[in-house]
Amino acid sequence: MQLQIQDITKYFPGVKAIDGISLTIRAGEVHAICGENGAGKSTLLNIITGNLQPDKGSLLIDGKQVIFSSPRQAFANGIAIVYQHLSLVDSLSIAENIFASFPAVDQYGFLKRSLLLKNTNDLLHKLDLGYLQAGTLVHTLSAGQKQMVEIAKSLAGNPSVVFLDEPTAAISEKDVQILFKIIKQLKQQGVAIVYISHRLREIFEIADIITVLKDGRSQGSFKATGVDSNQLIRLMVGREINQEVTLQRKQTAPLLTITNFRGKGFTNINFTIHKGEILGMAGLIGAGRTEIAKAIFGSIPVEEGSMEIRKKHVRPFKHPVHAIRQGIGYVTEDRKSQGMFSEKTIAENIYVTELALKREVQPQALNKMAVDWCKSLNIKTPTIQKKVVELSGGNQQKVLLARWLHGNPDILILDEPTHGIDVGAKFEIYQLIRQLASEGKGILLISSEMSELLNLCQRIMVIREGRIVALLDAAEATEEKILSLAMKQSGEQISPIIK
């Protein structure tokens, strides 16, 4: 199949989201689309898959114009999509989610569960996902496992074109390699892949063609072998992005000390965050990083252990409000379901911490504060009364950062703070993290991106199976060393922790 997008334009009130975009997606090719948040990627995706109708332009399949009034119509024409935000039903099994559109029924229309499970397990093994079991309920899976189920679901109908929207944002390095193997198999079968990602290294590893979008317009389509990452970044953001490395700082006063923390998913956790330090936490998905962060913040119970804040002993928190009042902020990894109040305004999302801190709420002053934060963090919005759900991913993340910065915490936990955002917004958030550290804040940075940890952190903890297996100074840490420590199997000798 060949899918052509011809001169697609889409208007929203007060803005032209897509402006005359044309591109061709060919069978057996991986066509990458990259650009900053707000560049038009999501709008283009929604038009192609029938969620939106263009105001101008057309879609052609093998030279014949098509109009999709719904995603179901696009799916029926061989177009499948794996969304960045999962569409699975948690209360159903893996099998019921994957084959929701292709149920295994007998001649009377009754569901044949044994056949459904067999078809699912066959598909999972074909995709090297045999570690997942068809009958497992989705709500018991990790975020990374859910993403792999979403990918399997998109392939159940043998599509001709597959759109992958940030498919690696929540999966482990091992699953990334499985995904790339699947993509190469699909290419050999003549399937067209459209790969949307902010991770340029991945794009160069698998893409044949790269299209860059900026401000709703195409900046051109290029053979992957004919451009480099610096050229793409300039096209995406319109400026140079200079990578900085955080300078090593001398050890200063401790802000947070965790001693012998144990809970569901982690045990024997000991570390200290010092004033002005960015302490990294690396590990595979499911290693226990987020559980440790939530335990510190009071979101999940601590079964054993103690903690000190500013050298004063405090009991592990029973509720996040207690952590907030002790000067701890937490930017969660899942801003959609755990961080944002999606239907509330920017202003309301920012000053929600006022309630936890029991401050008197004065709407006029708080609205001015919200305007100031939008200016300070370069949150792109025409008004603070705009609903957060209507913002790009990068701007949503900045709203969450503004919420916690408004509370002026001494200790800030950042769990995947650049998850699903573009290179320009990443650069701005990196600058902000460095600035906070320079002001004396203590930061715990959890990230799956090795370059992020290596560029920002003074020290990096490596977590495996709920334990700290190494604590490395940034000067000696390498991507290879961190991954090796994170991926060793149980029973292998663990490298000694470096103090």
Salt bridges, closest charged atoms under 4 A:
ASP7 OD2 - LYS56 NZ 3.47
ASP19 OD1 - LYS16 NZ 3.57
ASP19 OD2 - ARG217 NE 2.75
ASP90 OD1 - LYS146 NZ 3.35
GLU96 OE2 - ARG113 NH1 3.74
ASP122 OD2 - LYS118 NZ 2.90
ASP128 OD2 - LYS181 NZ 2.76
GLU166 OE2 - HIS198 ND1 2.55
GLU202 OE2 - ARG199 NH1 3.56
ASP208 OD2 - LYS187 NZ 3.21
ASP215 OD2 - LYS214 NZ 3.53
GLU240 OE2 - ARG234 NH1 3.26
GLU277 OE1 - HIS274 ND1 3.14
GLU277 OE2 - ARG459 NE 2.58
GLU303 OE1 - ARG262 NH1 2.81
GLU304 OE1 - ARG262 NH2 3.20
GLU343 OE1 - LYS387 NZ 3.06
GLU354 OE2 - ARG359 NH1 3.58
GLU354 OE2 - HIS406 NE2 2.28
ASP372 OD2 - LYS368 NZ 3.15
GLU390 OE1 - LYS386 NZ 3.53
ASP410 OD2 - ARG310 NH2 2.83
GLU416 OE2 - ARG289 NH2 3.62
GLU428 OE1 - LYS398 NZ 2.26
GLU449 OE2 - ARG199 NE 3.87
GLU449 OE2 - LYS426 NZ 2.80
GLU479 OE2 - ARG201 NH1 2.90
